């Protein structure tokens, strides 16, 4: 299929990609343009903001974790019937895992694979004409990646804008807008990134403000013209098996502010394969549905709600009862809940489900971040023994005691270095800090 599209990228993290992307999505949507969005890499949170800005689902696209047929199928499905398809990049444009070219997980991989242009967001808070040298370097770094335009961010004044824009335009690369320094454009953050879209008190007002800023400071027509010059290259209707097989025919899926990190492409593929998703809220003291044949506890922020979850007696007893006869799997935060105890950031210990023997702590924080390849050590909801699943870890909680359960998987990092075993399994219960993205 073909659809016009563009990728919003930056030289580094923190340059304002998400803010600029949301402003652009919201402004184009307000014009009545059918906009679809995607996020490069494994980030859970940004797609929620995309969906709020476009009123349409967003999806993750990851060149490291996803086989090419899956990558193509997801992009084609997302871009279908769209007037414009916008991909928000990850980290710096060329940043990713070392290894096979085109499969690093970088934004540049997607630009080259889908034949889409880059609009580079430049934070010029501490420079002016020197920004042109940055653009020159990025434009010439890889002939397969086209820098089609620049958006300046955190501009201090009209003079500041003119100095930077004038120097960049001598390169023959247009400046498509300039967003001012404005504290109201800063999205609140916490330890795993942005505060989730659903937690904002007045998200429509925020989206409306961003749209107004884009209308005032970006050349939306020029962005549309830039996108129109390039068509996304992806096969419409590309067939693919689910990224990860449905863990059951009827899946009880924990979903609330403590358990929200589940990939849209996973749940969508499960539904497409015929599975029924039955959401429930542990924070509301709801137990997994009795009619479900599998329970899935995704990641999220249980460390911020440890006391409430520990006291959710209906949820805890229902989960233990469920595990007596049906599979229960926990990813990251879900894995923490399955253990014996969880220590919160103040050092208080909270009793968890005790379905696995490990203990975790958010008081003893250490960043664990990176791609992971998991080889399953037994049959599980993620696949058969020996199956390979690709995914990632991103958490600050620490494993205080691993317990004495059988390990769930053997892990390697994004470059193939062995990391040893991880997670645990006991009877029908399994879990790990590992987030699954795609099999194979």
C-alpha positions in Angstrom: 0.0 0.0 0.0 1.0 3.7 -0.2 0.2 6.6 2.1 2.0 9.8 2.5 3.9 10.1 5.7 6.7 11.7 7.7 8.9 10.8 10.7 9.5 13.2 13.5 13.0 12.7 14.9 15.8 14.5 16.8 19.5 14.4 17.3 19.0 13.3 21.0 16.5 12.5 23.6 14.9 15.4 25.4 14.8 17.7 22.3 11.0 17.9 22.3 10.0 15.1 19.8 6.9 14.1 21.7 5.7 17.7 22.3 6.2 18.7 18.7 4.6 15.4 17.4 1.6 15.8 19.6 1.2 19.5 18.6 1.4 18.5 14.9 -1.0 15.5 15.3 -3.6 17.6 17.2 -3.4 20.6 14.7 -3.8 18.4 11.7 -6.7 16.5 13.3 -8.4 19.7 14.1 -8.2 20.6 10.4 -10.3 17.5 9.7 -7.3 15.6 8.3 -7.3 11.8 8.9 -4.1 11.3 10.9 -2.6 8.0 12.1 0.4 7.8 14.3 3.0 5.3 15.4 5.9 5.3 17.9 9.4 4.0 17.0 10.7 1.5 19.5 9.2 -0.1 22.6 7.8 3.0 24.4 4.4 2.3 26.0 3.4 5.8 27.0 3.7 8.0 23.9 1.1 6.0 21.8 -1.5 6.8 24.5 -0.9 10.5 23.8 -1.0 9.9 20.0 -4.4 8.3 20.4 -5.6 11.2 22.4 -4.4 13.7 19.8 -5.7 11.9 16.7 -8.7 10.1 18.3 -7.4 7.0 16.6 -5.2 4.1 17.9 -1.5 4.3 17.7 1.0 1.4 17.4 4.7 0.6 18.1 7.1 -0.1 15.2 10.4 -1.7 16.2 13.0 -2.8 13.7 15.0 -4.8 16.3 12.2 -6.7 18.0 9.8 -7.2 15.1 10.3 -9.5 12.1 9.9 -7.6 8.8 6.5 -9.1 7.8 5.1 -8.0 11.2 6.6 -4.5 10.9 5.1 -4.1 7.4 1.7 -5.5 8.4 1.5 -3.1 11.4 2.5 -0.1 9.4 0.2 -0.9 6.5 -2.7 -1.4 8.9 -2.0 1.8 10.8 -1.6 3.9 7.6 -4.7 2.4 5.8 -7.2 5.1 4.9 -5.1 7.8 6.5 -4.4 11.2 4.9 -1.0 11.3 6.6 0.9 8.8 8.7 3.2 10.3 11.3 5.9 8.2 13.2 7.5 9.6 16.3 11.1 8.6 16.6 13.0 7.2 19.6 16.2 8.7 21.2 18.5 10.2 18.7 17.8 9.6 15.0 20.6 7.0 14.5 20.6 5.5 18.1 19.9 1.8 18.5 21.4 -1.5 19.4 24.7 -2.6 17.7 24.4 -5.4 15.3 22.7 -6.1 12.0 22.2 -3.0 9.8 18.6 -2.1 9.5 17.6 -4.0 12.6 19.0 -1.8 15.3 15.7 -0.4 16.6 16.6 3.1 15.5 14.4 5.7 13.9 16.7 5.7 10.9 15.9 2.0 10.3 12.2 2.9 9.9 13.0 5.9 7.6 15.1 3.7 5.3 12.8 0.7 5.3 9.5 2.6 4.8 11.0 5.3 2.5 9.8 8.1 4.7 11.4 11.6 5.2 12.7 12.9 8.5 11.6 16.2 10.0 14.3 16.9 12.5 13.4 18.6 15.8 16.3 20.8 17.0 16.5 22.1 20.5 18.3 25.4 20.0 18.0 26.7 23.5 21.8 27.0 23.7 22.8 27.7 20.1 21.9 29.7 17.0 23.8 29.4 13.7 25.6 26.3 15.0 22.4 24.4 14.5 23.2 24.4 10.8 26.3 22.3 11.4 24.2 19.8 13.3 21.7 19.6 10.4 24.5 19.3 7.9 26.0 16.3 9.8 22.7 14.5 10.1 21.7 15.2 6.5 25.0 13.7 5.2 25.4 10.8 7.6 23.4 8.1 5.8 22.3 8.5 2.1 19.3 6.2 2.8 17.9 8.7 5.4 16.6 12.0 4.0 16.3 15.1 6.2 13.4 16.8 4.5 12.8 19.6 7.0 13.6 21.1 10.4 11.5 22.3 13.3 13.3 24.5 15.7 12.4 24.1 19.4 12.8 26.2 22.5 13.4 29.4 20.5 14.0 32.4 22.7 13.1 35.3 20.4 12.4 36.2 16.7 16.1 37.2 16.4 17.1 33.8 17.7 14.8 32.1 15.2 16.1 34.2 12.3 19.8 33.4 13.1 19.3 29.7 13.3 16.8 29.4 10.4 18.8 31.5 8.1 21.9 29.4 8.6 20.0 26.1 8.1 18.2 27.3 5.0 21.6 27.9 3.3 21.9 24.1 3.2 18.8 23.8 1.1 16.8 22.2 3.9 13.6 24.1 4.8 12.7 25.2 8.3 9.1 24.2 8.8 8.4 26.0 12.1 9.8 27.3 15.4 8.3 26.4 18.7 9.0 29.0 21.5 10.4 28.3 24.9 7.3 27.8 26.9 7.0 25.9 30.2 3.3 25.1 29.4 4.6 22.9 26.6 6.5 20.6 29.0 4.8 17.3 29.7 5.1 16.0 33.3 7.4 13.0 33.9 8.1 10.3 36.4 10.7 7.5 36.7 9.6 5.5 33.6 9.0 8.6 31.4 6.0 10.8 30.8 3.0 10.6 33.2 0.5 8.5 31.3 -2.1 10.2 29.1 -5.0 8.8 31.1 -3.7 10.4 34.3 -3.9 14.0 33.1 -6.6 15.9 34.8 -7.7 17.7 31.6 -6.1 16.0 28.7 -8.4 17.6 26.1 -7.3 21.1 27.2 -3.6 20.0 26.9 -4.2 18.7 23.4 -6.1 21.8 22.4 -3.3 24.0 23.7 -0.7 22.0 21.7 -2.8 22.3 18.6 -3.1 26.0 19.0 0.7 26.3 19.4 1.3 24.3 16.3 -1.2 26.4 14.3 0.6 29.5 15.5 4.2 28.4 15.1 4.4 25.5 12.5 3.9 25.7 8.8 1.3 22.9 8.6 0.9 23.2 4.9 4.6 22.8 4.4 4.6 19.7 6.6 1.8 18.2 4.5 3.6 19.0 1.3 6.8 17.4 2.6 4.9 14.3 3.6 3.1 14.2 0.2 6.4 13.8 -1.6 7.0 10.4 -0.1 4.9 7.3 0.2 5.2 4.7 2.9 6.4 1.5 1.4 4.6 -1.4 3.2 2.6 -4.3 1.9 -1.1 -3.9 2.5 -2.7 -6.9 4.1 0.7 -8.6 4.8 -0.1 -11.8 6.5 1.5 -12.6 9.8 0.9 -14.8 12.8 0.3 -12.9 16.1 3.4 -11.2 17.5 3.0 -13.4 20.5 0.3 -16.2 20.5 -2.8 -15.5 22.4 -2.2 -16.8 26.0 -5.8 -18.2 26.1 -9.2 -18.1 24.4 -10.5 -15.7 27.1 -7.8 -13.6 28.6 -8.3 -11.7 31.9 -6.2 -8.6 31.4 -5.3 -6.4 34.3 -5.8 -2.8 33.3 -5.7 0.4 35.4 -3.2 3.0 36.4 -1.0 0.3 38.1 -1.2 -2.1 35.1 -1.3 -0.3 31.7 1.9 -1.3 29.9 0.5 -3.6 27.3 1.3 -3.2 23.6 -1.6 -2.4 21.3 -0.3 -4.7 18.6 -0.3 -7.7 21.0 -3.9 -7.2 22.2 -5.0 -6.4 18.7 -3.4 -9.6 17.3 -4.9 -11.7 20.1 -8.4 -10.4 19.2 -7.7 -10.9 15.5 -6.8 -14.5 16.3 -10.2 -15.0 18.0 -9.3 -14.4 21.7 -11.7 -12.4 24.0 -10.0 -9.8 26.2 -11.7 -9.4 29.6 -10.3 -6.4 31.4 -10.3 -6.0 35.2 -8.9 -3.5 37.7 -6.7 -4.7 40.6 -6.8 -1.2 42.0 -10.6 -1.4 42.1 -10.2 -4.7 44.0 -11.5 -6.7 41.0 -10.5 -10.4 40.6 -9.8 -11.9 37.2 -13.1 -13.2 35.6 -14.0 -16.8 36.4 -14.9 -17.4 32.8 -11.4 -16.5 31.6 -8.9 -19.3 30.9 -5.7 -17.2 31.4 -4.7 -14.1 33.4 -2.2 -11.6 32.1 -0.7 -9.0 34.5 1.1 -6.4 32.4 3.7 -3.9 33.5 2.9 -0.4 34.9 3.3 1.3 38.2 2.4 -1.2 41.0 5.3 0.3 43.0 3.4 3.5 43.3 0.3 1.7 44.5 1.8 -1.1 46.6 -0.3 -0.4 49.7 -3.6 -0.3 47.8 -2.8 -3.5 45.9 -1.7 -5.3 49.0 -5.0 -4.4 50.7 -7.1 -5.4 47.6 -8.2 -8.7 49.2 -10.7 -9.6 46.6 -8.1 -9.2 43.9 -5.4 -11.1 45.7 -7.6 -14.0 46.8 -9.2 -14.2 43.3 -5.8 -14.2 41.7 -4.6 -17.1 43.9 -7.8 -19.0 43.2 -7.4 -18.5 39.5 -3.8 -19.8 39.6 -5.0 -23.1 41.0 -6.4 -24.2 37.7 -5.4 -21.7 35.0 -2.2 -19.9 33.8 -1.2 -16.6 35.3 1.6 -14.6 33.7 3.2 -11.3 34.9 5.4 -8.9 33.0 7.6 -6.5 34.9 5.1 -4.8 37.3 2.9 -7.9 37.0 5.9 -10.0 38.0 6.4 -7.9 41.1 2.8 -8.5 42.2 3.3 -12.3 41.8 6.1 -12.3 44.4 6.2 -12.5 48.1 6.7 -8.8 49.0 7.2 -5.5 47.3 9.2 -2.7 49.1 7.9 0.7 48.2 10.1 3.8 47.9 9.9 4.7 51.6 11.1 1.2 52.6 7.7 -0.2 53.7 7.2 -3.9 52.9 3.8 -4.9 51.3 2.6 -8.4 51.0 2.0 -9.5 47.5 0.3 -12.6 46.0 3.0 -15.1 46.9 2.4 -17.2 43.8 6.2 -16.9 43.1 9.0 -16.8 45.7 10.9 -13.6 44.8 10.8 -10.3 46.5 11.3 -6.8 44.9 12.1 -3.3 46.0 11.6 0.1 44.6 13.5 1.6 47.5 16.7 0.0 46.2 16.5 1.5 42.7 18.7 0.7 39.8 17.9 1.4 36.1 17.5 -1.8 34.0 17.1 -0.8 30.4 17.6 -2.5 27.0 16.5 -5.0 24.4 16.3 -8.6 25.4 16.1 -11.9 23.6 14.4 -14.6 25.7 14.7 -18.3 25.2 11.9 -20.0 27.1 13.0 -22.7 29.4 9.6 -24.5 29.6 6.2 -24.4 27.8 4.4 -21.2 28.8 1.9 -18.7 27.7 4.6 -17.1 25.5 5.3 -20.2 23.6 6.8 -23.7 23.7 10.0 -24.6 25.5 13.0 -23.4 23.5 11.0 -20.7 21.6 12.6 -17.3 21.1 10.8 -14.1 22.1 12.2 -10.6 21.6 11.4 -7.8 23.9 12.9 -5.4 26.4 13.4 -4.4 30.0 12.8 -1.0 31.5 12.4 -0.7 35.3 14.0 0.8 38.4 12.8 -1.9 40.8 15.4 -4.4 42.0 15.1 -8.1 42.6 16.1 -8.4 46.3 15.7 -12.2 46.5 15.1 -14.4 43.4 13.4 -17.1 45.5 13.7 -20.8 44.6 11.4 -21.2 41.6 12.5 -22.6 38.3 13.7 -19.8 36.0 11.4 -18.6 33.3 13.8 -17.8 30.5 17.4 -17.4 29.5 18.2 -13.9 28.4 20.6 -12.1 26.0 20.9 -8.4 25.6 20.4 -6.5 22.3 23.9 -7.3 21.1 23.6 -11.0 21.9 25.6 -11.1 25.2 24.3 -13.7 27.6 22.7 -12.3 30.8 21.8 -15.6 32.5 18.4 -16.8 33.5 15.5 -14.5 34.6 12.0 -14.7 36.0 10.3 -17.6 37.7 7.7 -20.3 37.1 5.8 -22.4 39.5 3.0 -24.6 38.4 0.7 -22.6 36.1 2.3 -19.3 37.2 5.1 -17.5 35.4 6.6 -14.1 35.2 9.7 -11.9 34.5 10.7 -8.3 34.3 10.9 -9.0 30.5 8.3 -7.4 28.3 7.5 -9.5 25.2 7.2 -7.7 21.8 7.3 -10.4 19.2 8.2 -14.1 18.8 11.0 -15.3 16.7 
